[in-house]
Amino acid sequence: MTPAVILLAMVTIERLAELWLAHSNTRALLAKGAFEVAPEHYRVIVALHALWLGGLWLIGWPNPLNLAWVLVFVALQGLRVWVLLSLGRRWTTRIIILPGAPLITAGPYRYLAHPNYVIVIGEIAVLPLCLGLAWYALAFSAANAAILAIRIRSENAALGGLRHVAAP
């Protein structure tokens, strides 16, 4: 087993675990009266991430790893854990609004409105760079930017009414 296969396997397991957690959290939130906003672009996000990771498996598995980029990717995973811990049971891959719940302002949300998306932007670019695939990083970063523009606009609109409630 090559180092690239080990890295891709770890990322695949992480992503599958996150999908399970997101689904679990979404179900729990909906049971508490939450609702989903702008679900129409969710399938595109899932497809983009599946193509990104699937393509890395297809063309990246035999490549040597660039250790410097691997270290950057590991740092991004640490930030991802910080986001997950900060949001707790409210973390999901969908835009879910729980009426009456304040915005999360702890952890990285103290500094950025959308730290999870900053991390995803980094991951989409950095994992291919770990495998020496700069062109791949560029292509998927462009596609990710397009879908995130829609996603962030939708999320900001949904959260707009909550922002003034959560401010100190």
Residue frames as qw, qx, qy, qz and C-alpha x, y, z in Angstrom:
[[0.000, 0.891, 0.455, 0.000, 0.00, 0.00, 0.00],
 [0.435, 0.407, -0.013, 0.803, 1.44, 3.35, -1.05],
 [0.155, -0.285, -0.422, 0.847, 1.47, 6.44, 1.19],
 [0.272, -0.010, -0.266, -0.925, -0.96, 8.08, -1.24],
 [0.529, -0.290, -0.728, -0.325, -3.42, 5.18, -0.86],
 [0.398, -0.355, -0.671, 0.515, -3.18, 5.45, 2.93],
 [0.009, 0.193, 0.141, -0.971, -3.85, 9.20, 2.80],
 [0.407, -0.083, -0.462, -0.784, -6.77, 8.80, 0.38],
 [0.509, -0.319, -0.799, -0.033, -8.22, 5.98, 2.49],
 [0.260, -0.328, -0.551, 0.723, -8.03, 8.11, 5.62],
 [0.183, 0.129, -0.066, -0.972, -9.74, 11.03, 3.88],
 [0.471, -0.170, -0.673, -0.544, -12.42, 8.73, 2.46],
 [0.447, -0.366, -0.775, 0.255, -13.14, 7.24, 5.89],
 [0.108, -0.272, -0.333, 0.896, -13.24, 10.74, 7.38],
 [0.299, 0.019, -0.303, -0.904, -15.70, 11.96, 4.74],
 [0.512, -0.274, -0.757, -0.299, -17.97, 8.94, 5.18],
 [0.365, -0.372, -0.670, 0.528, -17.94, 9.42, 8.96],
 [0.031, 0.196, 0.110, -0.974, -18.78, 13.10, 8.49],
 [0.409, -0.139, -0.539, -0.723, -21.71, 12.22, 6.22],
 [0.497, -0.372, -0.782, 0.060, -23.02, 9.86, 8.90],
 [0.256, -0.348, -0.465, 0.773, -22.59, 12.53, 11.60],
 [0.152, 0.065, -0.171, -0.971, -24.20, 15.20, 9.43],
 [0.466, -0.264, -0.684, -0.496, -27.17, 12.94, 8.69],
 [0.461, -0.401, -0.718, 0.333, -27.56, 12.12, 12.39],
 [0.143, -0.296, -0.269, 0.905, -27.35, 15.79, 13.38],
 [0.249, -0.069, -0.398, -0.880, -29.75, 16.82, 10.63],
 [0.480, -0.379, -0.756, -0.231, -32.35, 14.28, 11.76],
 [0.390, -0.432, -0.592, 0.557, -32.02, 15.43, 15.38],
 [0.033, -0.190, -0.028, 0.981, -32.32, 19.10, 14.42],
 [0.348, -0.189, -0.556, -0.730, -35.37, 18.50, 12.22],
 [0.475, -0.426, -0.768, 0.055, -36.99, 16.58, 15.09],
 [0.284, -0.432, -0.420, 0.746, -36.51, 19.71, 17.24],
 [0.242, 0.846, 0.394, -0.267, -38.37, 21.87, 14.73],
 [0.201, -0.533, 0.419, 0.707, -35.49, 22.98, 12.51],
 [0.710, 0.627, 0.289, -0.138, -35.95, 23.37, 8.77],
 [0.637, -0.056, 0.425, 0.641, -33.70, 23.17, 5.74],
 [0.239, 0.848, 0.008, -0.473, -32.98, 26.19, 3.55],
 [0.385, 0.732, -0.440, -0.349, -31.91, 26.12, -0.11],
 [0.760, -0.192, 0.620, 0.024, -31.68, 22.34, -0.53],
 [0.765, 0.626, 0.088, -0.126, -31.59, 22.59, -4.33],
 [0.385, 0.780, -0.488, 0.076, -27.80, 23.01, -4.54],
 [0.635, -0.519, 0.551, -0.152, -26.94, 20.29, -2.00],
 [0.929, 0.196, 0.306, 0.066, -26.77, 17.51, -4.61],
 [0.551, 0.779, -0.178, 0.241, -24.32, 19.57, -6.62],
 [0.228, -0.774, 0.534, -0.252, -22.06, 19.96, -3.57],
 [0.818, -0.225, 0.522, -0.086, -22.20, 16.21, -2.87],
 [0.855, 0.481, 0.148, 0.125, -21.48, 15.42, -6.53],
 [0.286, 0.867, -0.335, 0.233, -18.56, 17.85, -6.62],
 [0.413, -0.643, 0.611, -0.209, -16.98, 16.33, -3.51],
 [0.893, 0.020, 0.447, -0.042, -17.57, 12.77, -4.75],
 [0.735, 0.656, -0.012, 0.170, -16.00, 13.58, -8.13],
 [0.018, 0.864, -0.448, 0.228, -13.09, 15.33, -6.42],
 [0.561, -0.481, 0.656, -0.154, -12.28, 12.42, -4.13],
 [0.896, 0.239, 0.374, -0.031, -13.11, 9.74, -6.71],
 [0.597, 0.776, -0.151, 0.139, -10.86, 11.43, -9.25],
 [0.154, -0.774, 0.586, -0.183, -8.03, 11.60, -6.72],
 [0.779, -0.178, 0.596, -0.084, -8.39, 7.85, -6.19],
 [0.830, 0.518, 0.209, 0.013, -8.38, 7.29, -9.94],
 [0.597, 0.711, -0.154, 0.337, -5.31, 9.35, -10.85],
 [0.115, -0.837, 0.387, -0.369, -3.54, 10.15, -7.59],
 [0.903, -0.399, 0.130, -0.098, -3.04, 6.81, -5.85],
 [0.910, 0.114, -0.033, 0.398, 0.32, 5.94, -7.49],
 [0.264, 0.814, -0.143, 0.497, 1.83, 9.39, -6.96],
 [0.532, -0.064, -0.521, 0.665, 4.46, 10.17, -4.32],
 [0.277, -0.870, -0.403, 0.066, 3.35, 12.45, -1.50],
 [0.264, 0.598, -0.183, 0.734, 4.63, 15.98, -1.01],
 [0.494, -0.341, -0.650, 0.466, 5.31, 16.04, 2.74],
 [0.061, -0.059, -0.178, 0.980, 5.01, 19.82, 3.06],
 [0.456, -0.183, -0.338, -0.802, 1.50, 19.76, 1.58],
 [0.610, -0.306, -0.731, -0.009, 0.58, 16.74, 3.72],
 [0.324, -0.228, -0.532, 0.748, 1.49, 18.78, 6.81],
 [0.223, -0.019, -0.056, -0.973, -0.73, 21.63, 5.59],
 [0.585, -0.228, -0.599, -0.497, -3.55, 19.12, 5.04],
 [0.530, -0.285, -0.720, 0.346, -3.08, 17.71, 8.55],
 [0.082, -0.131, -0.315, 0.936, -3.28, 21.26, 9.95],
 [0.420, -0.124, -0.327, -0.838, -6.55, 21.75, 8.05],
 [0.605, -0.289, -0.731, -0.129, -7.90, 18.60, 9.70],
 [0.330, -0.238, -0.586, 0.701, -7.10, 20.08, 13.09],
 [0.184, 0.068, 0.024, -0.980, -9.08, 23.18, 12.14],
 [0.530, -0.186, -0.619, -0.550, -11.92, 20.96, 10.89],
 [0.500, -0.317, -0.759, 0.272, -12.10, 19.26, 14.29],
 [0.102, -0.179, -0.344, 0.916, -12.22, 22.70, 15.93],
 [0.388, -0.056, -0.296, -0.871, -15.22, 23.61, 13.76],
 [0.590, -0.236, -0.731, -0.248, -16.98, 20.32, 14.51],
 [0.412, -0.294, -0.674, 0.538, -16.43, 20.68, 18.24],
 [0.032, 0.101, 0.151, -0.983, -17.58, 24.31, 18.18],
 [0.506, -0.071, -0.350, -0.785, -20.84, 23.51, 16.40],
 [0.362, -0.079, 0.834, -0.408, -21.45, 20.24, 18.24],
 [0.391, 0.361, 0.846, -0.040, -24.82, 18.69, 17.36],
 [0.370, 0.790, 0.186, -0.453, -25.61, 21.68, 15.14],
 [0.051, -0.512, 0.658, 0.549, -22.93, 20.73, 12.59],
 [0.724, 0.386, 0.565, -0.088, -24.39, 19.42, 9.36],
 [0.380, -0.049, 0.561, 0.734, -23.61, 19.47, 5.66],
 [0.065, 0.666, 0.614, 0.418, -26.93, 21.14, 4.89],
 [0.044, -0.287, 0.165, -0.942, -28.23, 24.59, 5.76],
 [0.437, -0.511, -0.740, -0.012, -30.42, 23.81, 8.75],
 [0.104, -0.452, 0.181, -0.867, -32.05, 26.60, 10.76],
 [0.386, -0.403, -0.785, 0.267, -33.22, 25.91, 14.30],
 [0.157, -0.747, -0.206, -0.613, -35.70, 28.66, 15.22],
 [0.570, -0.798, -0.016, -0.195, -34.84, 30.41, 18.46],
 [0.861, -0.254, 0.034, 0.440, -31.31, 29.04, 18.63],
 [0.052, -0.924, 0.205, 0.320, -28.59, 31.69, 18.73],
 [0.682, 0.640, -0.341, 0.096, -25.74, 31.69, 16.25],
 [0.874, -0.289, -0.060, 0.387, -22.63, 29.88, 17.36],
 [0.171, 0.940, -0.191, 0.223, -20.00, 32.48, 18.21],
 [0.670, -0.609, 0.415, 0.088, -17.45, 30.24, 19.92],
 [0.789, -0.031, 0.476, 0.387, -14.29, 28.66, 18.54],
 [0.383, 0.019, 0.443, 0.811, -13.37, 29.73, 15.03],
 [0.037, 0.736, 0.583, 0.341, -16.78, 31.40, 14.65],
 [0.343, -0.785, -0.166, 0.488, -15.41, 34.10, 16.92],
 [0.296, -0.489, 0.386, 0.724, -13.12, 35.13, 14.04],
 [0.097, 0.092, -0.684, -0.717, -14.90, 34.12, 10.83],
 [0.664, 0.115, 0.137, -0.726, -18.51, 33.83, 9.75],
 [0.938, 0.237, -0.070, -0.243, -17.83, 30.68, 7.71],
 [0.239, -0.665, 0.704, 0.072, -14.67, 28.94, 8.94],
 [0.760, 0.068, 0.646, -0.010, -15.85, 25.54, 7.70],
 [0.680, 0.714, 0.165, 0.006, -15.96, 26.83, 4.12],
 [0.072, 0.874, -0.479, -0.027, -12.46, 28.30, 4.45],
 [0.522, -0.375, 0.766, 0.007, -11.26, 24.85, 5.53],
 [0.772, 0.384, 0.506, -0.024, -13.10, 23.13, 2.66],
 [0.452, 0.877, -0.153, -0.059, -11.52, 25.58, 0.19],
 [0.158, -0.722, 0.674, 0.011, -8.14, 24.63, 1.61],
 [0.670, -0.103, 0.733, -0.047, -8.84, 20.90, 1.48],
 [0.747, 0.603, 0.267, -0.085, -10.09, 20.96, -2.12],
 [0.381, 0.861, -0.335, 0.039, -6.82, 22.62, -3.13],
 [0.232, -0.697, 0.667, -0.126, -4.33, 21.01, -0.76],
 [0.823, -0.084, 0.555, -0.085, -5.16, 17.30, -1.05],
 [0.810, 0.570, 0.088, 0.108, -4.43, 17.26, -4.79],
 [0.186, 0.866, -0.421, 0.195, -1.23, 19.22, -4.09],
 [0.646, -0.479, 0.584, -0.110, -0.22, 16.45, -1.67],
 [0.828, 0.173, 0.522, 0.110, -0.30, 14.20, -4.74],
 [0.328, -0.296, 0.462, 0.769, 1.46, 16.63, -7.09],
 [0.238, 0.532, 0.730, 0.356, -1.73, 17.45, -8.99],
 [0.076, -0.340, -0.129, 0.929, -1.69, 21.25, -9.21],
 [0.234, -0.068, -0.529, -0.813, -3.93, 21.34, -12.30],
 [0.402, -0.422, -0.806, -0.101, -6.48, 19.20, -10.46],
 [0.271, -0.463, -0.493, 0.685, -6.37, 21.50, -7.44],
 [0.046, 0.202, -0.147, -0.967, -6.99, 24.50, -9.69],
 [0.314, -0.201, -0.695, -0.615, -9.86, 22.89, -11.62],
 [0.431, -0.507, -0.745, 0.043, -11.74, 21.71, -8.53],
 [0.227, -0.378, -0.345, 0.828, -11.02, 24.94, -6.65],
 [0.161, 0.020, -0.309, -0.937, -12.73, 26.86, -9.45],
 [0.450, -0.341, -0.721, -0.401, -15.75, 24.54, -9.40],
 [0.431, -0.445, -0.655, 0.432, -15.87, 24.70, -5.60],
 [0.094, -0.199, -0.124, 0.968, -15.74, 28.51, -5.68],
 [0.304, -0.176, -0.490, -0.798, -18.76, 28.59, -7.99],
 [0.547, -0.442, -0.691, -0.168, -20.90, 26.36, -5.77],
 [0.419, -0.369, -0.514, 0.651, -19.72, 28.00, -2.54],
 [0.034, -0.057, -0.077, -0.995, -20.75, 31.40, -3.89],
 [0.524, -0.347, -0.510, -0.588, -24.31, 30.06, -4.14],
 [0.638, -0.349, -0.655, 0.202, -24.09, 28.23, -0.83],
 [0.337, -0.195, -0.382, 0.838, -22.73, 31.13, 1.21],
 [0.213, -0.168, -0.183, -0.945, -25.23, 33.57, -0.29],
 [0.617, -0.375, -0.576, -0.384, -28.07, 31.17, 0.64],
 [0.607, -0.328, -0.590, 0.418, -26.72, 30.59, 4.13],
 [0.177, -0.032, -0.208, 0.962, -26.18, 34.29, 4.79],
 [0.386, -0.288, -0.319, -0.816, -29.74, 35.03, 3.70],
 [0.687, -0.388, -0.600, -0.132, -31.09, 32.30, 5.99],
 [0.594, -0.322, -0.463, 0.573, -28.99, 33.41, 8.95],
 [0.149, 0.444, 0.059, 0.881, -29.49, 37.13, 8.36],
 [0.503, -0.650, -0.210, -0.529, -32.36, 37.39, 10.79],
 [0.841, -0.435, -0.264, 0.183, -30.38, 35.58, 13.48],
 [0.588, 0.303, -0.211, 0.720, -27.23, 37.70, 13.26],
 [0.122, -0.587, 0.138, -0.788, -28.68, 40.65, 15.14],
 [0.797, -0.509, -0.139, -0.293, -30.14, 38.35, 17.79],
 [0.914, -0.150, -0.183, 0.329, -26.78, 36.68, 18.55],
 [0.384, 0.584, -0.214, 0.682, -24.72, 39.88, 18.67],
 [0.459, -0.322, -0.571, 0.599, -23.55, 40.98, 22.15]]
